[in-house]
Amino acid sequence: MIDKISLILVIVGALNWGSIGLFQFDIVGWLCGGQDSIVARIIFTLVALAGIWCISMLFRDRNELEVGTVEGID
């Protein structure tokens, strides 16, 4: 479950950075009342933590990442 939440947050971050790069528009900042608002800062922090969590997915076994897979059961 934490993997899915992390991936969603990383996707949100990627879309936000894409909008900044393409249009110079910060969606999260706009929705939360500016980049300096506490809500925006919390979202930015959660996205960063999700990105760090997703690094661990690079080093896991493929079977561990599949939903519903139990180790040792075919």
N, C-alpha and C positions, 0 to 999 in steps of 0.2 A: 504494500500500500504506500509506504513512504517513497518507493521508487517512482510510482505514478505521480504522486504529488510533486516530487522533485522535478520530474520531466515536464509537468505542466508549468511549473514556475520558471524553468529554464526556457521553455518556449515563449512564455510571456516576456521574459527578459530579452530574448532574441528578437521578437517582434518589436519591442520598444526600441532596442538599439538600431534595428532596421529603419524604423520611422525617424529616428534621430539622424541617421546617416543619409537617408534619401530626402527627407523633407524638413530637417532641422526642427522636428516637433516631438516633444517628450510626452507620450500618451499617459504614462503613469503620473508624471508631474501634473499634467493637465487635469486628469481625473481626481487627483487628490489635493488640488489647491496649490500646486507649486512643488518644486524639487526640495525645498527646505521644510515642507510640512512634515509633521511627525509620522503621518500615515504613509506618505511617499517614502520616507526614510526606512520605515519598517518593511515595506514591500521590497525596496532595493536590498535590504539586508537579508530578507528571506530568499530572494532570488540568488544572491551571492552564496548563501549557505546551501541552497539546492544545487548550485553549480559545483560546489565542493563535494557534495554527496554523490553527484553523478560521475565524478572522477573515479569513485570506487567501482562503478559499473564497468569501467574499462578493464579491470583486473579480475573480475568475477568469472566463474565458469558459466558457459552458456546455459546449462541446465538450471542454474540458480536464478537466472533472469526470466525464464519462461514462467508464465502464470500457471499455477496449479500443479507444478512439477514437484514431486517429493523425491528426494535423493534416495536411490536404491530401488525405486519402484518404476517399472516400465509402463 
